[in-house]
Every structure is written in C-alpha cells, then in structure tokens.
C-alpha cells in the first residue's frame, strides 16, 4: 500500500487544516514532512511516538513517518511510551536521538516500510493498552470523490484517539478541509463551525445532544452526519434526520482494538439482522450464544485481541446485542465497562480507589442509564460504621477527585447493607437498567 | 413541598458542588443552559438527581422534538412531564 505521503501527493487536490484560527495547507505540510525525513534519516525503520501538540504538527508527523518508520505510536498526553527504544517526537533536542543506523537520505524510500500504527486505549487496571493497526486497516472505509473533496469536516474528537484519527484521515485522503474544534465548549464550537461553514461532522451521540442544546445546529448546512463511540439511539437519529432531511446520517461501529467494523446508514438504530448471514460485507458478523456480537474483519487483527478470537477468526466484541425482528440492537458492554459519553470507565479501577477508604468494606461500581450521556458511573459501598456515612461520602469524593478523571468519579454513592456476588464469587455489576 | 423551579435550582447547586462546577450567580428564565456553569457531565448528573428527587426523567419519557436551550425551556419540560402524570 502507498504511504500516507504518496497517497496525498497523488490526490488531484488537497485541503486546508484550520486550528486555533491558523490555516495550514496540506501541500505545505507535505513539504514540511519531506524536510523532516531529510533532516532525520536515522529515523528510517525506527519506532517513533508522536506526542500531540497541535493538529498541523501532528498531521505533518503522520505524513513524515508513515512508510518511513517501522512503528508510529499515537501518544495521548500523560501516557508513557511502552519501551525505551522509541523516539519521542517532537524531539526535546537533537541530541535526544542516538544514531546507530546508517542514514537513508532518499525520501523515495518512503513506502519501503510497512508502518504499524499503535493507538492507546485504557486498560482495566488503568494502564494503557496499545493496539496495532495499519494505514490500510485505518482507511478501509475512507473514500474519495469530487463531492467528498468539497466537504469541510469538523474535528470534535482528540486526533490521537481512534474516532478522531478516522476524521483526520477521511478529511486528508478525500482532499477535504478540516477544522479543529475539539478543545472548546459547545457554544464556542458552534461559533467556529458556523464561521468555517462546516458541512461534515462526526461526534458521539452525547456531543450531538450538546450541540442540539445550543439550538444553533440547524444553522449549519450539514450534508454528512456521523455518530460513533456510543450506542446511537433512535430518537437522536430521528432528530438529526428531521433537522437535516437531505444529509447522509450514519452511525459507525468501531473500536480502538478492532478498528472500523461497519457503518449503518438507513437511519435506524442497530443494524439489519440479515447482515448476520451476509458473506459479501467487509466484516463477517455473528451473535454468540451469550448474545455477544462477534466480528471477523478482513484486515489483520491486533495481537491484544488474541484471547478474544475464536478458531474461525471471529473476535468477541464483548458488546451485548439483542435481535428484535429484523434488527440487531446494542445493549451495552458485557464486561461491565461503562461508557460515559464515549469515555470508557473500568469499574474495577474505580472500585480500587473506593476501597482505599478505611471505612469502606466492599464496593461495587456499575452503570446507570443517562438520556444525555448514555451511561453514568454509580457506586454502592458497604461501610463499617453506619454513623460516619456523610464523612465517608465526602472523604471518598475527595480521593476520587485526586485519582480519577472527572467522568470516572461516581456521580452517586449509595451506602448499602449488602452487595451481590454471583455464584463464582464475582461482583454482579449489571447495569441498573438491565 | 418546594415548587419545581426551586427544586431544580437546588439540584443544580448540589450537582455543581459535586462535580466541581461553578454556577453563574443568578439563573433567569432566559439564561442559556450551556452558560449556567454546568458542563455535559453536570447536566447528565442533574437529570439523574432530578429523576431521583421527582421520580421522572423528561428526556426519557417525552418524545422531544427539540432539546431545551434555556432554563425556562428546561423547567417547562419538567412541568409538562409532571402534568402528564
């Protein structure tokens, strides 16, 4: 497969990136990327971790290093690189690169390396898990046409996360423009979206609901609407279709681990049950006896999924589904993982923090359904001395604020007399709405 | 029994303290919800808190054509849900 750099060079037209009011044309970024490759020939076939600073520099680094480095790690802030033999980009100083490999000066060398892309996702214990992809698997659903080239995409996700990278690659490889509004509040986002005449927008259902609360969304002329990262419910799909009757409304099923699964564009929640028997799709789909969705992508499957993959190559997505008539509907995660507006929360991690409180003897963290954010985190705790209930709640909240991200902190702490365990002794973390 | 408006304002205050948000000094009928000081997590918590206090969640129960954008619209939505019961 051609490298990102060569694919962009072959496009009839490339777009412009706008971030914090600064415009950067992709043509200029391609030139900058070539300069980086020429300046650092020792990066050839090495592994590099890209620390995110701003969108233009991030995209320049992707163009420079795909097809040249053996591995690219997209490194979120506060995540350490997995081993020491990885170059940390941007460099702190030139001296930071120890050069033991003979230089390869020619930039035509780009394409000679099949680069593995690594993306981080949070693991059960809080340690990040690195999942491997290739440019081919990441762009399996990326299309190019004259119509797509005229679009202006908005970036509402962090570009080093799977959903954000999808938006960036789709915009780049279709020659469309891209406006970064990821770091702003909804009202400010709306102002930027209107100013840039954005026509294509990809966001989680929770973000869409927030944009709807601004009551200004209909002022945009959206032709491409994408939902992902959470279960897309029918009422939201209907609202968006009513506001934008001519738009292409799609919801995407994807994960950082398994990549893009499939896209549903018929305006209905879930996906057609006939897809479970369709052999012509890019992914094969099945429902297991435990009602988990099994997927078999065409592309390479990340090593981290080996334990979840059966002998026929189907990966257990650990998403619970239910077949109702002609539709397969999503119910939530089988693992108890909570999805707060697209942010993954591992109950085990939150329980560990709660149990640090000396007055708490047992803790159970689970999901409560929310019409605005999909799910919220709730905790049941058993305390040793009932007289200190209020103190315990305050103390726990303080500890949580120190050790957890905001969306991980229980929105409600219930003091209970009993916590259920299943026969194997495991906590029963069924969501409150099951 | 407190009136609905006061109950919502009390719940907002409670949620703001829990979620480390700073509410604006006075909330009027035409105050934009997104400018009250609560963020998306704060709103989701507010709706959950009110569901517990009042026993209903208009976002789930009503077929909403539009999402509330001002405090008056938010209150009207809860009022409508209460009247339907």
Interface residues (C-beta under 8 A of the other chain):
Chain A: X185 X186 X187 X206 X207 X209 X210 X212 X213 X214 X215 X235 X239 X242 X340 X341 X368 X370 X371 X372 X373 X376 X397 X401 X406 X407 X411 X412
Chain B: X18 X19 X20 X32 X33 X34 X35 X39 X40 X41 X43 X44 X45 X47 X48 X52 X57 X59 X60 X63 X64 X65 X66 X67 X68 X69
